[in-house]
Amino acid sequence: MKLTGNTIFITGGGSGIGRGIAEAFHKLGNQVIISGRRKANLDETIKANPGMAAYELDITDPESIKSVTRKIIADYPALNVLFNNAGIMPFDDAAKPIDEKTIGDVVTTNLLGPIRMTSALIDHLKAQPSSVIINNTSVLAYVPLAYNAVYSATKAALHSFTMSQRFALRDTSVKVQEIAPPWVDTDLVKKSGDPRAMPLDVFVKETMEKLATDSEEIYVDAIKSLRDNPGSNEHEFFFQFNEVMVADPIPV
Ligand SMILES: NC(=O)c1ccc[n+]([C@@H]2O[C@H](COP(=O)([O-])OP(=O)(O)OC[C@H]3O[C@@H](n4cnc5c(N)ncnc54)[C@H](OP(=O)(O)O)[C@@H]3O)[C@@H](O)[C@H]2O)c1
């Protein structure tokens, strides 16, 4: 995608990857609009980046999505990029009953959220001369982390939805890109400085460089082998990966 001259709406732009990408686009002179539930994070981010705008939005709430997107279109009619970034990652245990709240929250945030955001903005995006939808999945879309089973499943589902959406929009002005991050050191679980996690600034730099291409999928070089693993022989690597992660889990 073109990295300048855009009006970009980012869900979950008040922290972590969303904020990092928001600030990178802001520095390049784009009009950036961020959203999220925590007003303090949004206020802090726009104060640090004069000209950036923010709207409170809960993507689990279809009414909130409808009213906020209507307002953004009215306030920023040149809006041409939607970055579906917001997400949550609770642990679970698929060997036991998983409570309804965990299931509902993860699926509603990580999968239904981006689908509803796109539905609310798609007619507007198609009316622009050049638009982009970016969906933030995860390397775990390709190699599930077993004790984030519902999370990994929502990311695999979002990858699938992204492919269908790309095909359905092939003859329109809307391109669809996917960002599949590796483990990045954010507060998604807990910022820990774990050496296995990629520092946020390193991730943002490589991601922006790759976004500048027209690649359908953006992922850092370090996870290429995980991206390439799915196939009829995927199970052996998947099992080894999860044995390693069980022995040395993500710090919580
Ligand atoms: N960090 C990683 O290792 C990693 C790896 C692969 C993929 N990802 C993906 O990257 C995305 C960003 O995560 P992050 O690592 O940057 O963690 P983060 O700092 O926790 O960011 C998540 C963002 O989502 C927002 N959010 C969560 N629930 C929301 C809701 N119901 N409505 C609106 N906004 C909501 C949060 O804002 P509020 O709480 O203020 O609403 C927050 O700004 C997620 O989709 C995650 O799955 C991260």
The ligand as a Gaussian input file, in Angstrom:
#p B3LYP/6-31G(d) Opt

LIG

0 1
 N        1.687000      -8.902000      20.822000
 C        1.739000     -10.036000      20.162000
 O        2.562000     -10.908000      20.441000
 C        0.778000     -10.287000      19.017000
 C        1.052000     -11.358000      18.157000
 C        0.184000     -11.631000      17.131000
 C       -0.948000     -10.839000      16.947000
 N       -1.188000      -9.807000      17.801000
 C       -2.413000      -9.033000      17.614000
 O       -2.124000      -7.653000      17.589000
 C       -3.284000      -6.934000      17.999000
 C       -2.862000      -5.860000      18.983000
 O       -2.376000      -6.476000      20.148000
 P       -1.167000      -5.871000      21.003000
 O       -0.134000      -6.912000      21.063000
 O       -0.823000      -4.539000      20.504000
 O       -1.803000      -5.820000      22.477000
 P       -2.516000      -4.618000      23.251000
 O       -1.553000      -3.527000      23.524000
 O       -3.223000      -5.266000      24.392000
 O       -3.558000      -4.074000      22.191000
 C       -4.859000      -4.558000      22.045000
 C       -5.727000      -3.363000      21.733000
 O       -7.047000      -3.824000      21.442000
 C       -7.957000      -2.948000      22.060000
 N       -9.196000      -3.678000      22.364000
 C       -9.331000      -4.846000      23.017000
 N      -10.626000      -5.160000      23.161000
 C      -11.314000      -4.138000      22.578000
 C      -12.694000      -3.864000      22.416000
 N      -13.658000      -4.672000      22.881000
 N      -13.055000      -2.736000      21.776000
 C      -12.109000      -1.895000      21.294000
 N      -10.797000      -2.087000      21.414000
 C      -10.406000      -3.200000      22.059000
 C       -7.274000      -2.493000      23.340000
 O       -7.755000      -1.218000      23.758000
 P       -8.781000      -1.056000      24.999000
 O       -8.443000      -2.116000      25.993000
 O       -8.542000       0.328000      25.468000
 O      -10.141000      -1.234000      24.402000
 C       -5.824000      -2.405000      22.919000
 O       -5.485000      -1.093000      22.489000
 C       -4.258000      -7.969000      18.552000
 O       -5.253000      -8.263000      17.595000
 C       -3.395000      -9.188000      18.766000
 O       -4.115000     -10.386000      18.684000
 C       -0.343000      -9.505000      18.823000

